[in-house]
Amino acid sequence: MLAEEPLHPYAMRRRVAERAYERLPGVRATSVYDVVRRLEQAGLVHADETGRAGNRPERTRYTITAAGLETLTGWVAEALADDADPDGLAVALSFMYALGRDRVTGLLRARLDRLTRALDADRATLAGAEKGGAAPIFLSEHRYELARRQAERDWIAGFLADLRDGRLDWPAAGAAVTPG
C-alpha cells in the first residue's frame, strides 16, 4: 500500500479492511503495526512525518524506500510467474499495481501460455490413463487438479481481456519513494 502513497498504520489497517485483504493467506489487520516496525528495521519503509489531526492521537506516516520498492516488485513479479503457488497468485494480484500495467500483462500472458500448454499435456495424460483402463475413481485427483488449473487459466484470460478492452482501470503510479 505504501507503493501507492505514504500512509500511517491506522490508514493501512482501514485500507486492509476496505479491500478485504484479511481474506488473503497470512493477512491480519491487527498485525499492521508489527509489520511496519519490522519493515522499517529492514530498511524497506521509512518514517516520513509525525502529526496530529484534531483530538486524534499522534500518527507517524511511512513511505516505501527504494529497497522496499525493489523487494516488493521482485516478489510480486516472481509470484505472478510462479505457476505452482495459487495462494501466491492471489496475494500478488492484490499488489500487482506496483509493477505497472504492461509488466503485469506480460507476466500474466506468459503464465496463461504455460497453463494452456500444461493443461493440454495433462488432458493427454488423463486420456491415456483412461484408455489404459485406470478406474475413474483413481483419476479423481487428476480431474480435480485439471479443473482448478482450468479455472485459473479462464480467470487470467478474462482478466487480460478486461484490461485490454478497458473494463478495468489501472491505478496511477506516483508513490513517494525515499532513499534507503
Secondary structure, 3 states (H helix, E strand, C coil): CCCCCCECHHHHHHHHHHCCHHHCCCCCHHHHHHHHHHHHHCCCEEEEEEECCCCCCCEEEEEEEHHHHHHHHHHHHHHHHCCCCHHHHHHHHHCHHHCCHHHHHHHHHHHHHHHHHHHHHHHHHHHHHHHCCCCHHHHHHHHHHHHHHHHHHHHHHHHHHHHHCCCCCCCCCCCCEECC
